[in-house]
Amino acid sequence: MRLFAIVAVLAALIITAGAQAAKRKVDSGIRGEATAGPTCPVERYPPDPQCRDRPYQATVRVRRKRTGEAVKDFTARKDGVFTVRLRPGAYRLEPANMGFPRGTPRDVTVHAHKFDHVHLEYDTGIR
């Protein structure tokens, strides 16, 4: 009888640990890139390749759209690329920098088991 109780307790612990691990694994979120532009004071037609938008190492705060609660901050790599794991739901991405380049808040919806693409555009103020 005592052996049965020990086995039952161990089985319950293993099941609970497995469930906790499954809760922590996040297999959804956003992927994308941040760019800043314009990079030249006068745009031409056809566009000058030297004046295209450049990758931007943006820092962004992620908030729950409904409550405004801050979920996490992230910084894009030097090449502007980022991947952020988020649970499914509605979020607002807010640029963390002040001044230029200036970004605008962006609403995104994260779907279960999917990484949605997001392009964050920053204005350099060059005119």
C-alpha positions as CSV (number, residue, x, y, z in Angstrom):
1,M,0.0,0.0,0.0
2,R,2.8,2.4,0.9
3,L,4.6,1.6,-2.4
4,F,1.4,2.5,-4.3
5,A,1.2,5.8,-2.5
6,I,4.8,6.7,-3.4
7,V,4.2,5.7,-7.1
8,A,1.0,7.8,-7.2
9,V,2.8,10.9,-5.8
10,L,5.7,10.5,-8.2
11,A,3.3,10.2,-11.1
12,A,1.4,13.3,-10.0
13,L,4.7,15.2,-9.8
14,I,5.8,14.1,-13.2
15,I,2.5,15.1,-14.8
16,T,2.5,18.5,-13.0
17,A,6.1,19.2,-14.1
18,G,5.2,18.3,-17.7
19,A,2.1,20.6,-17.7
20,Q,4.2,23.5,-16.2
21,A,6.8,23.1,-19.0
22,A,4.1,23.0,-21.6
23,K,2.6,26.3,-20.2
24,R,6.0,28.0,-20.5
25,K,6.7,27.1,-24.1
26,V,5.6,29.9,-26.4
27,D,5.4,29.0,-30.0
28,S,4.0,32.2,-31.4
29,G,4.9,35.8,-31.7
30,I,6.2,38.3,-34.2
31,R,9.1,38.4,-36.6
32,G,10.1,41.3,-38.8
33,E,12.5,44.2,-39.4
34,A,12.8,47.8,-38.5
35,T,13.9,50.4,-41.0
36,A,14.6,54.2,-40.9
37,G,14.1,56.6,-43.8
38,P,14.3,58.7,-45.8
39,T,18.1,58.7,-45.9
40,C,18.5,61.4,-48.6
41,P,17.0,64.9,-48.6
42,V,15.5,64.6,-52.1
43,E,13.8,61.5,-53.5
44,R,14.3,60.8,-57.2
45,Y,12.5,58.8,-59.8
46,P,13.6,56.2,-60.4
47,P,14.6,55.8,-56.8
48,D,18.3,56.0,-56.0
49,P,19.4,52.7,-54.4
50,Q,21.8,54.8,-52.2
51,C,18.8,56.5,-50.7
52,R,16.7,53.4,-49.7
53,D,15.6,53.0,-46.1
54,R,18.3,51.5,-43.8
55,P,18.0,48.8,-41.2
56,Y,17.4,50.3,-37.7
57,Q,18.4,48.9,-34.3
58,A,15.1,49.9,-32.8
59,T,14.1,49.4,-29.1
60,V,10.4,48.6,-28.7
61,R,8.1,48.1,-25.7
62,V,5.3,45.6,-26.1
63,R,2.1,46.3,-24.2
64,R,-1.2,44.4,-24.0
65,K,-3.6,46.3,-26.1
66,R,-6.6,45.9,-23.8
67,T,-4.9,46.8,-20.4
68,G,-1.8,48.7,-21.4
69,E,0.3,46.4,-19.2
70,A,4.0,46.2,-20.3
71,V,4.8,42.7,-21.4
72,K,8.4,43.0,-22.6
73,D,11.0,45.2,-24.3
74,F,13.1,44.1,-27.2
75,T,15.8,45.5,-29.4
76,A,16.2,44.7,-33.1
77,R,19.6,43.5,-34.2
78,K,22.0,45.9,-36.1
79,D,20.5,44.6,-39.3
80,G,17.0,45.6,-38.1
81,V,15.7,42.0,-37.8
82,F,13.9,40.9,-34.7
83,T,12.0,37.8,-33.4
84,V,9.8,38.2,-30.2
85,R,8.0,35.3,-28.6
86,L,4.5,36.3,-27.4
87,R,1.4,34.4,-26.4
88,P,-1.6,34.8,-28.6
89,G,-3.4,38.1,-28.2
90,A,-3.6,41.8,-29.1
91,Y,-0.6,43.9,-28.4
92,R,0.7,47.5,-29.1
93,L,4.3,48.0,-30.1
94,E,5.6,51.3,-28.8
95,P,9.0,52.9,-29.9
96,A,11.1,53.4,-26.8
97,N,13.3,56.1,-28.3
98,M,12.7,59.9,-28.1
99,G,13.4,62.2,-31.0
100,F,14.6,60.9,-34.4
101,P,14.3,58.4,-35.9
102,R,10.7,58.5,-34.8
103,G,8.4,55.6,-34.9
104,T,4.7,55.4,-34.3
105,P,2.9,52.9,-32.1
106,R,1.7,49.8,-34.0
107,D,-1.0,47.4,-33.1
108,V,-0.5,43.7,-33.8
109,T,-2.4,40.5,-33.2
110,V,-0.5,37.3,-32.4
111,H,-2.1,34.1,-33.5
112,A,-1.6,30.7,-31.9
113,H,1.3,28.6,-33.1
114,K,2.3,31.3,-35.6
115,F,4.9,34.1,-36.0
116,D,3.3,37.0,-37.8
117,H,5.4,39.4,-39.9
118,V,5.7,43.1,-38.8
119,H,7.6,45.9,-40.5
120,L,8.4,48.8,-38.2
121,E,9.1,52.0,-40.1
122,Y,11.0,54.9,-38.5
123,D,11.0,58.5,-39.8
124,T,14.5,60.1,-39.8
125,G,13.1,63.6,-40.3
126,I,15.3,64.2,-43.4
127,R,13.4,66.3,-45.9
